[in-house]
Amino acid sequence: MTLDRQIVEVEDNGAKPRRFVFVLLNNFTMLCFAAALESLRIANRMSGKELYTWRLIGEGGDVIACSAGTRFKLDGDLEECARDDTILVCGGIDVAQASSKKVLNWLRREARRGAVVGGLCTAGYTLAKAGLLDGRKATIHWENQDSFIEEFEDVELTKSVFVVDGNRMTTAGGTSSIDLMLKIIADDHGETLVFDVADKVIYTTIRTDQDTQRLSVPTRIGVRHPKLSAVIQIMENNIEDPISPSILAKDVGMSTRQLERLFRRYLNRSPKRYYMELRLQKARNLLMQTDMSVINVALACGFASPSHFSKCYRSQYNTTPYRERGAQAARLSI
């Protein structure tokens, strides 16, 4: 028997197929959507049965474009779902703008009816904006975590690849949709089918909700030096209240001069410069993704005065925070 024709035995208990309703937001990320959908399709193929069905809906019910510009024909508008449907909202860039009042009100209504609701990629923002994640654990793409924390204090945000908290599910985006779907398939039909689905998509490492979404510090910076990694981790965890190089050096058991040499050797910049770049990167994320005032962004990133923040920002990005905010608003209005 060839691999293509191999069928995984799944017990036929007479249950009807589980239906997933994908809600595609404008500029959604195609990868997170396709990864989830293909996992379901392959589960059907490998089992030889229609275990899962799906429907694509969205605001307007006509055509919607993903962030790559590809357009998708929707099956319908935001309609009432069956009680046993699983709703997966697919987000992408400019998710705040895509999370319209109509979408939020529809989600609240479906949630009140007891629906299982998930947010893929940045759609965790949409669920949180609708109030569906208050008091729950959740995750979102690492690039959106800073702004999410500032806006949704009642959500326990994690850095996990995906989170399932009761009847709410969130993923970090990208291939993490596969991990969530494999967990769902395992819960529904057992691990044998999951291993076959993973094998079919050449997914060699199945992640759980205990796995974090970002690469380790050594992998990200391309340097495997334990003390350097430890210092960078401390920096990343202390953006609002920056720590002086002397204290950072003491924390990892070295002198300030040794720390300076370490950064110069591996990163070609001083610890102070590297720390500043981290703080400015977070500031840019907050300016682009939230409506926080420039003053509050400055304070959240460890700057004591708006003038100092503006000077540092201009040096790094060749524009001021105010112009950056204005340019972002102009892009969203197009």
C-alpha positions in Angstrom: 0.0 0.0 0.0 1.4 3.4 -0.9 1.7 6.3 1.5 -0.8 8.3 -0.5 -3.5 5.6 0.0 -2.7 4.9 3.7 -5.8 5.6 5.8 -5.7 6.1 9.5 -8.5 4.1 11.3 -10.8 6.5 13.1 -13.7 5.2 15.2 -17.0 5.9 13.5 -19.2 7.0 16.4 -21.9 8.4 14.2 -21.1 12.0 15.1 -21.6 14.6 12.5 -18.5 16.5 11.2 -17.2 19.3 13.4 -17.6 22.6 11.6 -15.1 25.5 11.8 -16.3 29.0 10.8 -13.3 31.1 9.8 -13.8 34.8 10.1 -11.4 36.5 7.8 -10.5 40.1 8.9 -9.3 42.6 6.3 -5.5 42.1 5.7 -5.5 38.8 7.5 -2.3 36.7 7.4 -2.7 33.9 4.9 -0.1 31.7 6.6 -2.0 31.3 9.8 -5.3 30.7 8.0 -3.9 28.2 5.5 -2.0 26.3 8.2 -5.2 25.8 10.2 -7.4 24.9 7.2 -4.8 22.5 5.7 -4.5 20.7 9.0 -8.3 20.0 8.9 -8.2 19.0 5.2 -5.4 16.5 5.7 -7.1 15.1 8.8 -10.1 14.3 6.6 -7.8 12.8 3.9 -5.8 10.7 6.3 -8.9 9.3 8.1 -10.8 8.7 4.9 -13.8 10.4 6.5 -15.3 13.9 6.6 -14.3 14.7 10.2 -14.3 18.4 9.7 -16.0 20.9 7.5 -15.5 24.7 7.3 -17.0 27.9 6.1 -15.4 31.3 5.3 -17.2 34.4 6.4 -16.4 38.1 6.9 -17.9 41.5 7.1 -19.8 42.2 4.0 -19.8 38.6 2.9 -18.4 39.3 -0.5 -14.6 39.4 -1.1 -11.8 40.0 1.3 -8.0 40.5 0.8 -5.2 39.0 2.9 -2.1 41.0 3.8 -0.3 39.6 0.6 -3.1 41.2 -1.5 -4.7 37.9 -2.6 -8.5 38.1 -2.6 -10.8 35.4 -1.2 -14.5 34.9 -2.1 -16.4 34.5 1.2 -19.2 32.0 1.8 -21.2 34.6 3.6 -21.6 37.6 5.9 -21.3 37.6 9.7 -24.2 35.2 10.3 -25.6 33.3 13.2 -23.6 30.1 13.8 -24.7 26.8 15.1 -24.1 26.2 18.8 -21.5 23.5 18.1 -19.5 25.5 15.6 -16.0 26.5 16.4 -15.3 30.1 15.4 -11.7 31.1 14.4 -11.0 34.7 13.7 -8.0 35.3 11.4 -6.1 38.5 12.0 -3.1 40.2 10.4 -1.8 43.7 9.9 -3.7 46.7 11.1 -5.9 44.5 13.2 -7.3 47.4 15.3 -8.8 48.9 12.2 -10.0 45.6 11.0 -11.8 44.9 14.3 -14.9 47.0 13.4 -17.9 47.5 15.6 -19.9 45.1 13.5 -17.3 42.3 14.0 -17.0 43.0 17.8 -20.7 43.0 18.3 -21.1 39.8 16.3 -18.4 38.1 18.4 -20.0 39.2 21.6 -23.4 37.8 20.4 -21.9 34.5 19.4 -20.0 34.2 22.6 -23.1 34.8 24.7 -24.7 31.9 22.8 -21.8 29.7 24.2 -19.7 29.4 21.0 -16.1 28.2 21.2 -14.1 31.2 19.8 -10.5 31.4 18.8 -8.2 34.1 17.5 -5.3 33.3 15.1 -2.3 35.5 14.8 -3.2 39.1 15.8 -6.9 38.3 16.2 -6.3 37.8 19.9 -6.6 41.6 19.9 -10.1 41.3 18.3 -11.2 38.9 21.0 -9.8 41.0 23.7 -11.4 44.2 22.3 -14.7 42.3 22.3 -14.2 41.5 26.0 -14.0 37.8 25.4 -10.6 37.3 27.1 -11.1 39.2 30.3 -9.8 37.1 33.2 -8.3 34.5 30.9 -4.9 33.5 29.6 -4.1 34.3 26.0 -1.3 34.8 23.5 -0.6 37.0 20.5 2.2 37.5 18.0 5.3 38.7 19.8 5.4 41.9 17.7 2.0 42.9 19.2 2.6 41.9 22.8 3.8 45.4 24.0 0.7 47.2 22.8 -1.6 44.4 23.9 -0.3 44.6 27.5 -0.8 48.3 27.6 -4.4 48.1 26.3 -5.8 44.9 28.0 -4.8 44.8 31.6 -7.5 42.2 32.4 -6.0 39.6 30.1 -3.2 37.3 31.3 -0.9 37.5 28.3 1.6 34.7 27.8 4.4 34.1 25.3 3.1 30.6 24.5 2.7 29.3 20.9 -1.0 28.9 21.6 -3.3 29.0 24.6 -6.6 27.2 25.2 -8.5 28.6 28.2 -11.9 27.1 28.4 -13.9 27.9 25.3 -11.3 30.6 24.2 -8.3 29.9 22.0 -5.5 32.1 20.8 -2.3 31.5 18.8 0.9 33.5 18.2 0.5 33.4 14.4 2.3 31.7 11.6 2.8 28.0 12.0 1.4 28.0 15.5 -2.0 27.4 13.9 -0.8 23.9 13.0 0.0 23.3 16.7 -3.4 24.4 17.9 -5.2 22.3 15.2 -3.1 19.3 16.0 -4.2 19.6 19.7 -7.9 19.9 18.6 -7.5 16.8 16.3 -5.9 14.9 19.1 -8.7 15.8 21.5 -11.3 14.8 18.9 -9.8 11.7 17.4 -6.6 10.6 19.1 -2.8 11.0 18.7 -2.4 8.4 15.9 -4.2 10.7 13.5 -2.3 13.7 14.7 1.1 12.0 14.1 0.0 11.1 10.5 -1.2 14.7 9.8 2.0 16.1 11.2 4.0 13.6 9.1 2.1 14.5 6.0 2.9 18.3 6.3 6.5 17.5 7.2 6.0 19.0 10.7 8.8 17.3 12.7 8.3 19.0 16.1 4.8 19.3 17.5 4.7 22.1 20.0 2.4 22.4 23.0 1.0 25.3 25.0 4.2 25.1 27.1 6.4 26.1 24.2 7.3 29.8 23.7 6.9 31.5 20.4 10.2 33.4 20.0 13.6 32.0 19.3 16.0 32.0 22.3 18.3 35.0 22.8 21.4 33.2 21.5 19.6 32.1 18.4 18.2 35.6 17.7 21.5 37.4 18.1 23.6 34.6 16.5 25.9 34.4 19.5 26.1 31.7 22.1 27.6 33.4 25.1 25.7 32.7 28.4 26.5 36.0 30.1 25.7 38.1 27.0 22.4 36.3 26.6 21.6 36.8 30.3 22.3 40.5 30.1 20.1 40.9 27.0 17.3 39.0 28.7 17.5 41.3 31.6 17.4 44.3 29.3 14.3 43.0 27.5 12.5 42.4 30.8 13.3 45.9 32.0 12.3 48.4 29.3 10.2 50.8 31.4 12.9 51.1 34.1 16.3 50.7 32.4 19.1 49.2 34.5 22.6 50.8 34.4 25.5 48.9 32.7 27.3 48.7 36.0 24.4 46.9 37.7 23.9 44.7 34.6 27.5 43.7 34.7 27.4 43.0 38.5 24.2 40.8 38.0 26.1 38.4 35.7 29.4 38.5 37.7 31.7 40.7 35.6 33.1 44.2 35.5 31.5 47.1 33.5 34.6 47.1 31.3 34.3 43.4 30.6 30.7 43.9 29.7 31.6 46.7 27.3 34.2 44.5 25.6 31.7 41.7 25.3 29.1 43.8 23.5 31.7 45.4 21.3 33.1 42.0 20.3 29.9 40.2 19.5 27.4 43.0 18.7 29.6 45.9 17.6 27.9 48.4 19.9 28.0 49.3 23.5 25.5 47.9 26.1 24.0 51.4 26.4 23.4 51.6 22.7 22.0 48.1 22.4 19.6 48.9 25.3 18.5 52.1 23.7 17.7 50.3 20.5 15.5 47.8 22.4 13.7 50.6 24.1 13.2 52.5 20.8 11.9 49.4 19.1 9.3 49.0 21.7 8.4 52.6 21.4 7.9 52.3 17.7 5.6 49.3 18.2 3.5 51.3 20.7 3.3 54.3 18.4 2.3 52.1 15.4 -0.2 49.8 17.2 -1.8 51.9 20.0 -3.4 55.3 20.5 -1.2 55.9 23.6 0.0 59.5 23.7 3.6 60.2 22.8 4.3 61.2 26.4 2.9 57.9 27.7 4.9 55.9 25.1 8.0 57.7 26.2 7.4 56.9 29.9 6.6 53.2 29.0 10.0 52.9 27.4 12.0 54.5 30.1 12.4 58.1 28.8 12.1 60.8 31.5 11.2 63.6 29.1 9.4 63.8 25.7 12.2 66.0 24.3 14.9 63.3 25.1 12.7 60.6 23.6 12.1 62.6 20.5 15.8 63.3 20.0 16.7 59.6 20.4 13.9 58.5 18.2 14.9 60.9 15.4 18.5 59.6 15.7 17.4 56.0 15.3 14.5 56.3 12.7 15.2 59.6 11.0 11.8 61.0 12.0 10.1 62.2 15.1 7.5 60.2 17.2 4.8 62.7 16.3 5.5 62.3 12.5 5.6 58.6 12.9 2.2 58.6 14.5 0.9 60.9 11.8 2.3 58.8 9.0 0.7 55.7 10.4 -2.7 57.4 10.7 -2.4 58.5 7.0 -1.6 54.9 5.9 -4.7 53.6 7.8 -7.0 56.2 6.2 -6.1 55.1 2.7 
